[in-house]
Amino acid sequence: MSAPAATLPRRPPRRALSELIVTEAKCAWRAPVGLALGVLVPVIILVILGSVGGLQKIIPGSNPPVTYMTAYVPVLIGLVLVMIALISLPIVLVNQREHGFLRRLSTTPVAPRWLLAAQVAVNVVLAVVAMIMIVAGAALFYHVPAPAQLGGFVLSALLAMAALFAIGLFIAAVAANGVVAAVLGTLFLYPLIFFAGLWVPRQSMSPAMRHISDYTPLGAGVHSMLSSMQGSFPPRSRCWSWPHGRWYSAWPPSSCSAGSSDDRDDNGHHRRGGPGRLGVPVPVAAEERHRDLRATPLHPSRPQRERRTAAEILRRARRRPALLDRGGVRP
């Protein structure tokens, strides 16, 4: 009788994950989709932008003042993330599924999540290398200041990376083949990099476009990274809670649904007569009404109700027809 065949262990050894990461790194070197799109293309764009004269000028209307070259550094980092997360990662995973690699891997003790972990680890390393090259190259050769708030910069990059890698894994899960994965990745890629400011800097966008950009993961990430480069921690958004009748702070900026904080004063109020949500001017009468509501308790006590004079009641009654009008003031 022949000797019994050696049985496979129930759990793979710990070194199997590291060996799988090394194998995926070798495959990424032999088919350098992420290396070419995620590393070389953004670095080449950085060199081209640095060779163009006039990018050291300050963007008109930017507050605080920032040059075009400084504003493009976080945009190029965002380009690195979308190229790797939305193009390289889904295509590689879908191609491995098409070639039967995942089916053969299922006959081994290695769990499928280990392959996902290995792919994410390899692509994260590529993204980190590309980001270091862009930041270091811009600081050494093109006089772009290094991030003054390093902790906020790293945190913003990690959050943007996590959001984009989640979208990339979703594309890999729903795509039937590599072509579909490439098409879906492209459909996500172009709107994201547009609102991140690749063609038009965020500082030159209209208030409505900038408001939409704050709701995209890449636009919020670029805004936070640029704020960190200028020396301030990624800003909080001032959000108005209608049920509670008060302002509250939210971070990141995309988590607020009450408009951009750039259109408010130091107290979180809309500037008088200035642009409000989506760039629509705030009526003066409506603005005063909102301030009265903030100053008035939701449930006033009886002495407070008694202190309301007839003149105050008359003044509120005269203002009500103006509030019913959409323009805020009737002729």
For each residue, the residues with C-beta under 8 A, 3 or more apart:
1:
2:
3:
4:
5:
6:
7:
8: 108 109
9: 12 13 109
10: 109
11: 109
12: 9 16 17 108 109 110 111 114
13: 9 16
14: 17 18
15: 18 19
16: 12 13 19 20 110 114
17: 12 14 20 21 114 117 118
18: 14 15 21 22
19: 15 16 22 23
20: 16 17 23 24 110 114 115 118
21: 17 18 24 25 117 118 121 122
22: 18 19 25 26
23: 19 20 26 27 118
24: 20 21 27 28 115 118 119 121 122
25: 21 22 28 29 122 125
26: 22 23 29 30
27: 23 24 30 31 92
28: 24 25 31 32 33 34 35 92 122 126
29: 25 26 32 35
30: 26 27
31: 27 28 92
32: 28 29 35 36
33: 28 36 37 87 88 91 92
34: 28 37 38 39 83 84 87 88 89 92 122 123 126
35: 28 29 32 38 39 40 126
36: 32 33 39 40 41
37: 33 34 40 41 83 84 87 88
38: 34 35 41 42 80 83 84 87 88 123 126 127 130
39: 34 35 36 42 43 80 126 129 130 133
40: 35 36 37 43 44
41: 36 37 38 44 45 79 83
42: 38 39 45 46 76 77 79 80 83 130 134
43: 39 40 46 47 130 133 134 137
44: 40 41 47 48
45: 41 42 48 49 76 79
46: 42 43 49 50 72 73 76 134 137 138 142
47: 43 44 50 51 137
48: 44 45 51 52
49: 45 46 52 55 69 72
50: 46 47 55 69 138 141 142
51: 47 48
52: 48 49 55
53:
54: 57 68
55: 49 50 52 67 68 69 72
56: 67 68 69 143
57: 54 67 68
58: 62 65 66 67
59: 62 65 66 67 68 71 201 203 204
60: 204
61: 203 204
62: 58 59 65 66 71 203
63: 262
64: 230
65: 58 59 62
66: 58 59 62 70 71 203 226 230
67: 55 56 57 58 59 70 71 144
68: 54 55 56 57 59 71 72 201
69: 49 50 55 56 72 73 138 142 143 144
70: 66 67 73 144 145 226 229
71: 59 62 66 67 68 74 75 197 201 202 203 226
72: 46 49 55 68 69 75 76 197 201
73: 46 69 70 76 77 134 135 138 144 229
74: 71 77 78 221 222 225 226 229
75: 71 72 78 79 193 196 197 198 201 222
76: 42 45 46 72 73 79 80 134
77: 42 73 74 80 81 130 131 134 135 157 222 225
78: 74 75 81 82 160 192 193 196 198 218 221 222
79: 41 42 45 75 76 82 83 193 196 198
80: 38 39 42 76 77 83 84 127 130 131 134
81: 77 78 84 85 127 157 160 161 164 218 221
82: 78 79 85 86 87 164 188 189 192 193 218
83: 34 37 38 41 42 79 80 86 87 88 189
84: 34 37 38 80 81 87 88 89 123 126 127 130
85: 81 82 88 89 123 127 161 164 165 167 168
86: 82 83 89 90 164 167 168 171 185 186 188 189 192
87: 33 34 37 38 82 83 84 90 91 182 185 186 189
88: 33 34 37 38 83 84 85 91 92 123 126
89: 34 84 85 86 92 93 119 120 123 165 168 169 172
90: 86 87 93 94 168 169 171 172 175 181 182 184 185
91: 33 87 88 94 95 178 181 182 185
92: 27 28 31 33 34 88 89 95 96 119
93: 89 90 96 97 116 119 169 172 181
94: 90 91 97 98 172 175 177 178 180 181
95: 91 92 98 99 178
96: 92 93 99 101 102 115
97: 93 94 100 101 102
98: 94 95 177 178
99: 95 96
100: 97 103 104
101: 96 97 104 105
102: 96 97 105 106 112 115
103: 100 106 107
104: 100 101 107 108
105: 101 102 108 110 112 115
106: 102 103 112
107: 103 104
108: 8 12 104 105
109: 8 9 10 11 12
110: 12 16 20 105 114 115
111: 12 114
112: 102 105 106 115 116
113: 116 117
114: 12 16 17 20 110 111 117 118
115: 20 24 96 102 105 110 112 118 119
116: 93 112 113 119 120 169
117: 17 21 113 114 120 121
118: 17 20 21 23 24 114 115 121 122
119: 24 89 92 93 115 116 122 123
120: 89 116 117 123 124 165 169
121: 21 24 117 118 124 125
122: 21 24 25 28 34 118 119 125 126
123: 34 38 84 85 88 89 119 120 126 127 165
124: 120 121 127 128 161 165
125: 25 121 122 128 129
126: 28 34 35 38 39 84 88 122 123 129 130
127: 38 80 81 84 85 123 124 130 131 161
128: 124 125 131 132
129: 39 125 126 132 133
130: 38 39 42 43 77 80 84 126 127 133 134
131: 77 80 127 128 134 135 157
132: 128 129 135 136
133: 39 43 129 130 136 137
134: 42 43 46 73 76 77 80 130 131 137 138
135: 73 77 131 132 138 139 146 147
136: 132 133 139 140
137: 43 46 47 133 134 140 141 142
138: 46 50 69 73 134 135 141 142 144
139: 135 136 142 143 144 145 146
140: 136 137
141: 50 137 138
142: 46 50 69 137 138 139
143: 56 69 139
144: 67 69 70 73 138 139
145: 70 139 148 229
146: 135 139 229
147: 135 150 152 153 225 228 229
148: 145 228 229 230 231
149: 152 153 227 228 229 231 232 233
150: 147 153 154 228
151: 154 155 228 233
152: 147 149 155 156 224 227 228 232 233 234
153: 147 149 150 156 157 225 228 229
154: 150 151 157 158
155: 151 152 158 159 224 234
156: 152 153 159 160 221 224 225 228 234 252
157: 77 81 131 153 154 160 161 221 225
158: 154 155 161 162
159: 155 156 162 163 221 224 252
160: 78 81 156 157 163 164 217 218 220 221 222 224 225
161: 81 85 124 127 157 158 164 165
162: 158 159 165 166
163: 159 160 166 167 217 221
164: 81 82 85 86 160 161 167 168 192 217 218
165: 85 89 120 123 124 161 162 168 169
166: 162 163 169 170
167: 85 86 163 164 170 171 188 217
168: 85 86 89 90 164 165 171 172 185
169: 89 90 93 116 120 165 166 172 173
170: 166 167 173 174
171: 86 90 167 168 174 175 181 184 185 188
172: 89 90 93 94 168 169 175 181
173: 169 170
174: 170 171 184
175: 90 94 171 172 178 180 181 184
176: 180
177: 94 98 180 181
178: 91 94 95 98 175 181 182
179: 182 183
180: 94 175 176 177 183 184
181: 90 91 93 94 171 172 175 177 178 184 185
182: 87 90 91 178 179 185 186
183: 179 180 186 187
184: 90 171 174 175 180 181 187 188
185: 86 87 90 91 168 171 181 182 188 189
186: 86 87 182 183 189 190
187: 183 184 190 191
188: 82 86 167 171 184 185 191 192
189: 82 83 86 87 185 186 192 193
190: 186 187 193 194
191: 187 188 194 195 216
192: 78 82 86 164 188 189 195 196 216 217 218 219
193: 75 78 79 82 189 190 196 198 218
194: 190 191 198 199 200
195: 191 192 209 212 213 216 218 219
196: 75 78 79 192 193 202 213 216 218 219 221 222
197: 71 72 75 200 201 202 205 213 219 222
198: 75 78 79 193 194
199: 194
200: 194 197 204 205 209
201: 59 68 71 72 75 197 204 205
202: 71 196 197 205 210 213 219 222 223 226
203: 59 61 62 66 71
204: 59 60 61 200 201
205: 197 200 201 202 209 210 213
206: 209 210 279
207: 210 211 260 262 263 275 278 279
208: 211 212 278 279
209: 195 200 205 206 212 213
210: 202 205 206 207 213 214 260 262
211: 207 208 214 215 259 260 277 278 279
212: 195 208 209 215 216 219
213: 195 196 197 202 205 209 210 216 219 220 223
214: 210 211 219 220 223 237 253 254 256 260
215: 211 212 219 220 254
216: 191 192 195 196 212 213 219 220 254
217: 160 163 164 167 192 220 221 254
218: 78 81 82 160 164 192 193 195 196 221 222
219: 192 195 196 197 202 212 213 214 215 216 222 223 254
220: 160 213 214 215 216 217 223 224 252 253 254
221: 74 78 81 156 157 159 160 163 196 217 218 224 225 252
222: 74 75 77 78 160 196 197 202 218 219 225 226
223: 202 213 214 219 220 226 227 234 235 253
224: 152 155 156 159 160 220 221 227 228 234 235 252 253
225: 74 77 147 153 156 157 160 221 222 228 229 234
226: 66 70 71 74 202 222 223 229 230
227: 149 152 223 224 230 232 233 234 235
228: 147 148 149 150 151 152 153 156 224 225 231 232 233 234
229: 70 73 74 145 146 147 148 149 153 225 226
230: 64 66 148 226 227
231: 148 149 228
232: 149 152 227 228 235
233: 149 151 152 227 228
234: 152 155 156 223 224 225 227 228 251 252 253
235: 223 224 227 232 251 253 261
236: 249 250 251 253 261
237: 214 249 250 251 252 253 255 256 258 260 261
238: 247 248 249 256 258 261 264 268
239: 247 248 249 250 255 256 257 258
240: 246 247 258 268
241: 244 245 246 247 248
242: 245
243:
244: 241
245: 241 242 293 294 298
246: 240 241 294
247: 238 239 240 241 268
248: 238 239 241
249: 236 237 238 239
250: 236 237 239 253 255 256
251: 234 235 236 237 255
252: 156 159 220 221 224 234 237 255
253: 214 220 223 224 234 235 236 237 250 256 260 261
254: 214 215 216 217 219 220
255: 237 239 250 251 252
256: 214 237 238 239 250 253 259 261
257: 239
258: 237 238 239 240 277
259: 211 256 263 264 270 276 277 278
260: 207 210 211 214 237 253 263
261: 235 236 237 238 253 256 264 268
262: 63 207 210
263: 207 259 260 270 271 274 275 276 277
264: 238 259 261 267 268 269 270 271
265: 268 269 270 271
266:
267: 264
268: 238 240 247 261 264 265
269: 264 265 287 291
270: 259 263 264 265 274 276 282 287
271: 263 264 265 274 275 282
272: 282 284 287
273: 281 282 284
274: 263 270 271 281 282
275: 207 263 271 279 280 281 282
276: 259 263 270 279 280 281 282
277: 211 258 259 263 280
278: 207 208 211 259
279: 206 207 208 211 275 276
280: 275 276 277
281: 273 274 275 276
282: 270 271 272 273 274 275 276 286 287 328
283: 286 287 327 328 329
284: 272 273 287 288 328 329
285: 288 289 319 322 323 328 329
286: 282 283 289 290 323 328
287: 269 270 272 282 283 284 290 291
288: 284 285 291 292 319
289: 285 286 292 293 319 323
290: 286 287 293 294
291: 269 287 288 294 295
292: 288 289 295 296 316
293: 245 289 290 296
294: 245 246 290 291
295: 291 292
296: 292 293 300
297: 300 301 304
298: 245
299:
300: 296 297 304 305
301: 297 304 305
302: 305 306
303: 306 307
304: 297 300 301 307 308
305: 300 301 302 308
306: 302 303
307: 303 304
308: 304 305 312 313
309: 312 313
310: 313 314
311: 314 315
312: 308 309 315 316
313: 308 309 310 316 317
314: 310 311 317 318
315: 311 312 318 319
316: 292 312 313 319 320
317: 313 314 320
318: 314 315 321
319: 285 288 289 315 316 322 323
320: 316 317 323 324
321: 318 324 325 330
322: 285 319 325 328 329 330
323: 285 286 289 319 320 328
324: 320 321
325: 321 322 328 329 330
326:
327: 283 330
328: 282 283 284 285 286 322 323 325
329: 283 284 285 322 325
330: 321 322 325 327
331:
